[in-house]
């Protein structure tokens, strides 16, 4: 993993990020589950070492929080079907 991180360029980082987002390589072939997991791990490690926190993947996820409290969120899984 260390060798891969040392060889990572911004171009390779961009290619990995695109492959993860699309679920396929630039040649159109599908990422296998193991490849996807490995790419995600490599991306996270690279970002942790090379990018400031505000530019890392997932940094702004806290902004997605609902303004409703947990008790106000409707749980539709157990709602009776009205059809």
Secondary structure as UniProt FT lines:
FT   HELIX           2..7
FT   HELIX           10..22
FT   TURN            26..27
FT   HELIX           33..50
FT   HELIX           53..55
FT   TURN            57..60
FT   HELIX           61..64
FT   HELIX           70..72
FT   HELIX           76..78
//
